[in-house]
Amino acid sequence: QTRYLRDLAADPRAGGSLEPVREKLASFVGADPDEIVLTRSTTEGMKIFCRGLDLQPGDEILMSSHEHPGGYGSWRAREDRDGIIVRTVDIPAPPESADQVIDICEAAITTKTRVLVVSYPIFVTGLLMPIKGLAEMAHRHGVLISVDGAHALGMLDLQLHDSGVDHFSTAGQKWLLAGSGTGLAYFKRDVQEQVWGDMWRRTDRNEEGARKYEVSGQRHIPSARGMGDAVDFQLAIGKQNIQARVQTLANQLKTGLHEIPGVGIGTSGSAEMSGGLTTFFIDGIPKANTQKALMDREHIYIPGSSLNDFACRVSTHFYNTPNEVDRVLSVVRHIAENRSAYSTAV
Ligand SMILES: Cc1ncc(COP(=O)(O)O)c(C=O)c1O
């Protein structure tokens, strides 16, 4: 990004086409360039889909109760403005199986349901919603599926065509390690006929594919181009290697947490349903105390999770080490063994 910023400062014509970035990203996520929108955030990609669909008052949107405001906010706005109805469904943390999740969602679908909105992974629990099975189920009911995959790009080996989902939105600045203000959204070819762009274009919209959703005036070209370099970096390591490393570290963490009395884990133990986000809680210990102890003792920052009053979330990326996971575990063990020192809110 810095390199492209310098190029642009030296020569304002150096912006260049973003098509090579689109092509690179499309191949990275298992999609076609015509299905990729270069966005500025996950939220933007969720919004374009939501606002572009024709919906009638009374139409229902079904989502998990653990969606992020960036994923549900635009649907709630349409609820206020257009009289659509947003319904939520509780997913156990963790669920017993992918089939259980699919059954829970299927039972909540009605004749009014138009879109199923889920995260992959859910930021509260780290659960990888079984999007392929959910897509098959949703399509059987004539329902579209839109996925908030903010954390997925750069964490998981995404194959979007194979997943069957209609729409997927993700960020560049998270696990892909690209600059801030970057993201991509996928619009499956045949869903583009149902989703309006919000700017008039001189060209034939259908020929443009998902580019028709990309019109928002001048953009920060260096950060968008930097996404291409972030992809190259990950490809040099290997997408499957990254996913395997992320999951191995997360498993090390979950195995260690299981062995500490009084510690609960909100994330599934199954490789199919969990990636690099792990949510745990030490019963009775306010999350802020756990966060503070980790910072004070090991200088490790972890965010809280809204799963409950005690829950925190650990992210394990490929550059983290088994030793760092052990350091997290040693602090959690220390807190669990010295509960009285940590149980009063700080
Ligand atoms: C699940 C989820 N969705 C959406 C967002 C918003 O992401 P962005 O800032 O890329 O819009 C986040 C941010 O952390 C998130 O965790």
PDBQT file of the ligand as one rigid body, heavy atoms in Angstrom, charges set to zero:
ROOT
HETATM    1  C1  LIG A 401     -18.617 -10.694  11.943  1.00  0.00    +0.000 C 
HETATM    2  C2  LIG A 401     -18.285  -9.277  11.589  1.00  0.00    +0.000 A 
HETATM    3  N1  LIG A 401     -18.991  -8.682  10.618  1.00  0.00    +0.000 NA
HETATM    4  C3  LIG A 401     -18.736  -7.426  10.234  1.00  0.00    +0.000 A 
HETATM    5  C4  LIG A 401     -17.745  -6.695  10.822  1.00  0.00    +0.000 A 
HETATM    6  C5  LIG A 401     -17.483  -5.306  10.346  1.00  0.00    +0.000 C 
HETATM    7  O1  LIG A 401     -16.363  -5.357   9.521  1.00  0.00    +0.000 OA
HETATM    8  P1  LIG A 401     -15.950  -4.124   8.586  1.00  0.00    +0.000 P 
HETATM    9  O2  LIG A 401     -15.279  -3.140   9.466  1.00  0.00    +0.000 OA
HETATM   10  O3  LIG A 401     -15.030  -4.739   7.576  1.00  0.00    +0.000 OA
HETATM   11  O4  LIG A 401     -17.182  -3.588   7.979  1.00  0.00    +0.000 OA
HETATM   12  C6  LIG A 401     -16.979  -7.263  11.839  1.00  0.00    +0.000 A 
HETATM   13  C7  LIG A 401     -15.914  -6.483  12.496  1.00  0.00    +0.000 C 
HETATM   14  O5  LIG A 401     -15.221  -6.903  13.373  1.00  0.00    +0.000 OA
HETATM   15  C8  LIG A 401     -17.253  -8.589  12.239  1.00  0.00    +0.000 A 
HETATM   16  O6  LIG A 401     -16.577  -9.185  13.211  1.00  0.00    +0.000 OA
ENDROOT
TORSDOF 0
